[in-house]
Amino acid sequence: MMPLQTQIKHSVLAAKNQVLTVDYLSKKYKVSGEYIVALAVRNKDLIVTNGVVMAKREKALTAAFAGAGVVLLFGIVVMLPGWIG
């Protein structure tokens, strides 16, 4: 069986908007809301704000910026010499 912290993370990530209330999670896993908050705070992939547990969305932005940087670098290295010469 998975640890409760991992189950919470998977539940939040599986939700439509990757957001679930602390109350919903505490009822689902039959533990106190304070315990849900404590577990979510210890998880580096979750954020707790105003009674809501959300998944961090930084990874998608980081990947998008990295992809854009690679495309830009490719354009500079391949296209620029053709334009200049």
TALINFEN-V886183 format. One record per backbone hydrogen bond with DSSP energy under -0.5 kcal/mol. NH is the residue of the N-H (numbers start at 1). CO is the residue of the C=O. E is the energy in kcal/mol with one decimal. If there is no record, write none. Layout:
# TALINFEN-V886183
[[NH:CO:E] [NH:CO:E]]
This chain:
# TALINFEN-V886183
[[7:3:-2.1] [8:4:-2.5] [9:5:-1.9] [10:6:-2.5] [11:7:-2.3] [12:8:-2.5] [13:9:-2.5] [14:10:-1.8] [15:11:-1.0] [15:12:-0.6] [18:15:-0.6] [20:53:-2.4] [22:51:-2.5] [25:21:-2.1] [26:22:-2.6] [27:23:-2.1] [28:24:-2.5] [29:25:-2.4] [30:26:-0.7] [31:26:-1.6] [36:32:-1.7] [37:33:-2.4] [38:34:-2.3] [39:35:-2.4] [40:36:-2.6] [41:37:-2.5] [42:38:-1.5] [43:39:-0.8] [46:43:-1.2] [47:54:-3.0] [49:47:-0.5] [49:52:-2.6] [52:49:-1.3] [53:20:-3.5] [54:47:-3.2] [54:52:-0.6] [55:18:-1.9] [56:45:-2.5] [61:57:-1.1] [62:58:-2.8] [63:59:-2.4] [64:60:-2.2] [65:61:-2.7] [66:62:-2.3] [67:63:-2.5] [68:64:-2.5] [69:65:-2.2] [70:66:-2.1] [71:67:-2.2] [72:68:-2.4] [73:69:-2.6] [74:70:-2.6] [75:71:-2.4] [76:72:-2.3] [77:73:-2.6] [78:74:-2.7] [79:75:-1.7] [80:75:-1.1] [80:76:-0.6] [82:78:-0.6] [83:79:-1.8] [84:80:-2.4] [85:81:-2.6]]
